[in-house]
Amino acid sequence: MTQPRRTPEEETDGRRLKGERRRRAIIDAALRVVAREGVGAVSHRNIAREAGVPPASIAYYFDGIDDLLVAGLLEGCEGLIEQLDVLRERVNERTDWPRAIAENLAGLLRDHRERTLGEYELYLLAARRPALRPAARRWIEAASGYVNDGRGGDEPVVRSLFAAIDGILMQGLIADEPPTADDLEPMLRFLVQPVDYLRDRGYLS
């Protein structure tokens, strides 16, 4: 049976979708290589082998290795924003946030450890490569918009919160066993609602 011919618009959309899938496959491959072997192993040849694409594809989609690494950081940021959107839909009460965040972080450390490790390798690399710094800071800027239902908060306090979350994730990555949500919830409850946490434990009257 003869298949109907695709319109030029459909062919263009199909090529665009295929290109986006290949670009994302390259980014995912770069994160796997970084997590497994470190940033020093990132090269056109290694990433192409990991992604199962011709080496020329790397140069086609990215201007250079730094451009690819920036894309990896931004991809991770967008993933975090999507997760925050899901959490905001799930959380009905202010007091539910610590548990929800704890479950999310535990999942990053247990179910998505390799990707989380790769993203943090790139995050730390930004200290040496200025080109990566705007992308590395992007997640803090984006996540700050979720504080107090988008109303924000005192900047030093907000930055302290996200610095602490960074520390929790990095400690979790070097732990022999990834922490569970039950392990993380007391820390998150203190960070998100310190007065409530201290009062519940009798430190405040």
C-alpha positions as a Markdown table, in Angstrom:
| # | Residue | x | y | z |
|---|---|---|---|---|
| 1 | Met | 0.0 | 0.0 | 0.0 |
| 2 | Thr | 1.4 | 3.4 | -1.0 |
| 3 | Gln | 2.1 | 5.7 | 1.9 |
| 4 | Pro | 0.8 | 9.3 | 1.6 |
| 5 | Arg | 3.6 | 11.7 | 0.8 |
| 6 | Arg | 4.6 | 14.0 | 3.7 |
| 7 | Thr | 4.2 | 17.7 | 3.3 |
| 8 | Pro | 7.3 | 19.9 | 3.3 |
| 9 | Glu | 6.2 | 21.2 | 6.8 |
| 10 | Glu | 5.9 | 17.6 | 8.1 |
| 11 | Glu | 9.4 | 16.8 | 6.7 |
| 12 | Thr | 10.8 | 19.9 | 8.3 |
| 13 | Asp | 9.2 | 19.0 | 11.6 |
| 14 | Gly | 10.5 | 15.5 | 11.3 |
| 15 | Arg | 14.1 | 16.6 | 10.7 |
| 16 | Arg | 13.9 | 19.1 | 13.6 |
| 17 | Leu | 12.6 | 16.4 | 15.9 |
| 18 | Lys | 15.3 | 14.0 | 14.8 |
| 19 | Gly | 17.9 | 16.7 | 15.3 |
| 20 | Glu | 16.7 | 17.5 | 18.7 |
| 21 | Arg | 16.8 | 13.8 | 19.7 |
| 22 | Arg | 20.4 | 13.5 | 18.5 |
| 23 | Arg | 21.4 | 16.7 | 20.2 |
| 24 | Arg | 19.9 | 15.5 | 23.5 |
| 25 | Ala | 21.6 | 12.1 | 23.1 |
| 26 | Ile | 24.9 | 13.8 | 22.7 |
| 27 | Ile | 24.3 | 15.8 | 25.9 |
| 28 | Asp | 23.3 | 12.7 | 27.8 |
| 29 | Ala | 26.4 | 10.9 | 26.5 |
| 30 | Ala | 28.6 | 13.7 | 27.7 |
| 31 | Leu | 27.1 | 13.6 | 31.2 |
| 32 | Arg | 27.6 | 9.8 | 31.3 |
| 33 | Val | 31.3 | 10.1 | 30.3 |
| 34 | Val | 31.9 | 12.9 | 32.8 |
| 35 | Ala | 30.3 | 10.9 | 35.6 |
| 36 | Arg | 32.2 | 7.7 | 34.7 |
| 37 | Glu | 35.6 | 9.1 | 33.7 |
| 38 | Gly | 35.7 | 12.8 | 34.7 |
| 39 | Val | 35.8 | 15.9 | 32.6 |
| 40 | Gly | 39.2 | 15.1 | 31.2 |
| 41 | Ala | 37.7 | 12.3 | 29.2 |
| 42 | Val | 35.3 | 14.6 | 27.3 |
| 43 | Ser | 36.4 | 14.7 | 23.6 |
| 44 | His | 34.6 | 14.6 | 20.3 |
| 45 | Arg | 35.6 | 11.0 | 19.8 |
| 46 | Asn | 34.6 | 9.7 | 23.2 |
| 47 | Ile | 31.3 | 11.5 | 23.2 |
| 48 | Ala | 30.5 | 10.3 | 19.7 |
| 49 | Arg | 31.3 | 6.7 | 20.7 |
| 50 | Glu | 29.1 | 7.0 | 23.8 |
| 51 | Ala | 26.2 | 8.5 | 21.9 |
| 52 | Gly | 26.5 | 6.2 | 18.9 |
| 53 | Val | 26.8 | 9.1 | 16.4 |
| 54 | Pro | 29.5 | 10.1 | 13.9 |
| 55 | Pro | 32.2 | 12.4 | 15.5 |
| 56 | Ala | 31.2 | 15.1 | 13.0 |
| 57 | Ser | 27.8 | 15.3 | 14.7 |
| 58 | Ile | 29.4 | 16.9 | 17.8 |
| 59 | Ala | 30.8 | 19.8 | 15.8 |
| 60 | Tyr | 27.5 | 20.1 | 13.9 |
| 61 | Tyr | 25.4 | 20.7 | 17.1 |
| 62 | Phe | 28.0 | 22.4 | 19.3 |
| 63 | Asp | 30.6 | 25.1 | 18.7 |
| 64 | Gly | 33.1 | 23.3 | 20.9 |
| 65 | Ile | 33.5 | 21.2 | 24.0 |
| 66 | Asp | 32.7 | 24.2 | 26.3 |
| 67 | Asp | 29.5 | 24.7 | 24.4 |
| 68 | Leu | 28.6 | 21.1 | 24.9 |
| 69 | Leu | 29.4 | 21.3 | 28.6 |
| 70 | Val | 27.2 | 24.5 | 29.0 |
| 71 | Ala | 24.4 | 22.6 | 27.3 |
| 72 | Gly | 24.8 | 19.8 | 29.8 |
| 73 | Leu | 24.5 | 22.2 | 32.7 |
| 74 | Leu | 21.5 | 24.0 | 31.2 |
| 75 | Glu | 19.8 | 20.6 | 30.5 |
| 76 | Gly | 20.3 | 19.7 | 34.2 |
| 77 | Cys | 18.8 | 23.0 | 35.2 |
| 78 | Glu | 15.7 | 22.5 | 33.0 |
| 79 | Gly | 15.3 | 19.1 | 34.6 |
| 80 | Leu | 15.4 | 20.6 | 38.1 |
| 81 | Ile | 12.8 | 23.2 | 37.1 |
| 82 | Glu | 10.5 | 20.5 | 35.8 |
| 83 | Gln | 10.9 | 18.7 | 39.1 |
| 84 | Leu | 10.1 | 21.8 | 41.0 |
| 85 | Asp | 6.9 | 22.3 | 38.9 |
| 86 | Val | 5.9 | 18.7 | 39.8 |
| 87 | Leu | 6.6 | 19.3 | 43.5 |
| 88 | Arg | 4.6 | 22.5 | 43.5 |
| 89 | Glu | 1.6 | 20.6 | 42.1 |
| 90 | Arg | 2.0 | 17.9 | 44.8 |
| 91 | Val | 2.5 | 20.2 | 47.9 |
| 92 | Asn | -0.7 | 21.6 | 49.4 |
| 93 | Glu | 0.6 | 22.7 | 52.8 |
| 94 | Arg | 3.7 | 24.8 | 53.6 |
| 95 | Thr | 4.8 | 22.1 | 56.1 |
| 96 | Asp | 4.8 | 19.5 | 53.3 |
| 97 | Trp | 7.8 | 21.1 | 51.5 |
| 98 | Pro | 10.6 | 19.5 | 53.5 |
| 99 | Arg | 9.4 | 16.0 | 52.9 |
| 100 | Ala | 8.7 | 16.6 | 49.2 |
| 101 | Ile | 12.2 | 18.1 | 48.7 |
| 102 | Ala | 13.8 | 15.2 | 50.7 |
| 103 | Glu | 12.1 | 12.7 | 48.5 |
| 104 | Asn | 13.3 | 14.5 | 45.4 |
| 105 | Leu | 16.9 | 14.7 | 46.6 |
| 106 | Ala | 16.9 | 11.1 | 47.6 |
| 107 | Gly | 15.8 | 10.2 | 44.1 |
| 108 | Leu | 18.6 | 12.2 | 42.6 |
| 109 | Leu | 21.1 | 10.4 | 44.7 |
| 110 | Arg | 19.7 | 6.9 | 44.4 |
| 111 | Asp | 17.9 | 6.6 | 41.1 |
| 112 | His | 19.8 | 9.2 | 39.0 |
| 113 | Arg | 23.1 | 9.1 | 40.7 |
| 114 | Glu | 25.2 | 9.0 | 37.5 |
| 115 | Arg | 23.5 | 12.0 | 36.0 |
| 116 | Thr | 23.6 | 14.0 | 39.3 |
| 117 | Leu | 27.3 | 13.2 | 39.6 |
| 118 | Gly | 28.0 | 14.3 | 36.0 |
| 119 | Glu | 26.1 | 17.6 | 36.5 |
| 120 | Tyr | 28.1 | 18.3 | 39.7 |
| 121 | Glu | 31.4 | 17.6 | 38.0 |
| 122 | Leu | 30.4 | 20.3 | 35.4 |
| 123 | Tyr | 29.1 | 22.6 | 38.2 |
| 124 | Leu | 32.5 | 22.5 | 39.9 |
| 125 | Leu | 34.4 | 22.9 | 36.6 |
| 126 | Ala | 32.7 | 26.3 | 36.3 |
| 127 | Ala | 35.2 | 27.5 | 39.0 |
| 128 | Arg | 38.0 | 27.0 | 36.4 |
| 129 | Arg | 36.1 | 27.8 | 33.2 |
| 130 | Pro | 34.3 | 31.1 | 33.2 |
| 131 | Ala | 32.3 | 30.2 | 30.1 |
| 132 | Leu | 30.4 | 27.7 | 32.3 |
| 133 | Arg | 29.6 | 30.0 | 35.1 |
| 134 | Pro | 26.3 | 31.6 | 33.9 |
| 135 | Ala | 24.9 | 28.1 | 33.3 |
| 136 | Ala | 26.1 | 26.9 | 36.6 |
| 137 | Arg | 24.3 | 29.8 | 38.4 |
| 138 | Arg | 21.2 | 29.3 | 36.4 |
| 139 | Trp | 19.6 | 26.7 | 38.6 |
| 140 | Ile | 20.0 | 28.9 | 41.7 |
| 141 | Glu | 18.4 | 31.9 | 39.9 |
| 142 | Ala | 15.5 | 29.7 | 38.6 |
| 143 | Ala | 14.9 | 27.8 | 41.9 |
| 144 | Ser | 14.8 | 31.1 | 43.8 |
| 145 | Gly | 11.6 | 31.9 | 42.0 |
| 146 | Tyr | 9.9 | 29.1 | 43.8 |
| 147 | Val | 10.6 | 30.4 | 47.3 |
| 148 | Asn | 7.5 | 31.6 | 49.2 |
| 149 | Asp | 5.3 | 30.7 | 46.2 |
| 150 | Gly | 7.3 | 32.9 | 43.9 |
| 151 | Arg | 7.4 | 35.9 | 46.2 |
| 152 | Gly | 11.1 | 35.3 | 46.8 |
| 153 | Gly | 12.8 | 36.1 | 50.1 |
| 154 | Asp | 15.8 | 37.7 | 51.7 |
| 155 | Glu | 18.6 | 37.0 | 49.2 |
| 156 | Pro | 21.3 | 35.9 | 51.7 |
| 157 | Val | 18.9 | 33.5 | 53.3 |
| 158 | Val | 17.8 | 32.1 | 49.9 |
| 159 | Arg | 21.4 | 31.7 | 48.8 |
| 160 | Ser | 22.2 | 29.9 | 52.1 |
| 161 | Leu | 19.3 | 27.5 | 51.5 |
| 162 | Phe | 20.6 | 26.5 | 48.1 |
| 163 | Ala | 24.2 | 26.4 | 49.2 |
| 164 | Ala | 23.1 | 23.9 | 51.9 |
| 165 | Ile | 21.2 | 21.8 | 49.3 |
| 166 | Asp | 24.3 | 21.7 | 47.2 |
| 167 | Gly | 26.2 | 20.4 | 50.2 |
| 168 | Ile | 23.6 | 17.8 | 51.0 |
| 169 | Leu | 23.8 | 16.5 | 47.4 |
| 170 | Met | 27.6 | 16.5 | 47.4 |
| 171 | Gln | 27.7 | 14.6 | 50.7 |
| 172 | Gly | 25.2 | 12.2 | 49.4 |
| 173 | Leu | 27.3 | 11.5 | 46.3 |
| 174 | Ile | 30.4 | 10.6 | 48.4 |
| 175 | Ala | 28.4 | 8.5 | 50.9 |
| 176 | Asp | 28.9 | 4.7 | 50.8 |
| 177 | Glu | 25.1 | 4.3 | 50.8 |
| 178 | Pro | 22.8 | 7.1 | 49.4 |
| 179 | Pro | 20.7 | 8.7 | 52.0 |
| 180 | Thr | 17.0 | 8.1 | 52.1 |
| 181 | Ala | 14.2 | 10.6 | 52.3 |
| 182 | Asp | 13.9 | 9.8 | 56.0 |
| 183 | Asp | 17.6 | 10.6 | 56.5 |
| 184 | Leu | 17.2 | 13.9 | 54.6 |
| 185 | Glu | 13.9 | 15.2 | 55.9 |
| 186 | Pro | 15.1 | 16.5 | 59.3 |
| 187 | Met | 17.8 | 18.5 | 57.5 |
| 188 | Leu | 15.4 | 19.9 | 55.0 |
| 189 | Arg | 12.8 | 20.7 | 57.8 |
| 190 | Phe | 15.5 | 22.7 | 59.6 |
| 191 | Leu | 16.6 | 24.5 | 56.5 |
| 192 | Val | 13.1 | 25.3 | 55.2 |
| 193 | Gln | 11.3 | 25.9 | 58.5 |
| 194 | Pro | 14.0 | 26.5 | 61.2 |
| 195 | Val | 11.8 | 28.1 | 63.8 |
| 196 | Asp | 9.2 | 25.3 | 63.6 |
| 197 | Tyr | 12.0 | 22.7 | 63.7 |
| 198 | Leu | 13.6 | 24.1 | 66.8 |
| 199 | Arg | 10.3 | 24.7 | 68.6 |
| 200 | Asp | 9.2 | 21.0 | 67.9 |
| 201 | Arg | 12.4 | 19.9 | 69.6 |
| 202 | Gly | 12.0 | 22.1 | 72.7 |
| 203 | Tyr | 14.8 | 24.5 | 71.8 |
| 204 | Leu | 12.3 | 27.4 | 71.6 |
| 205 | Ser | 9.4 | 28.2 | 73.8 |
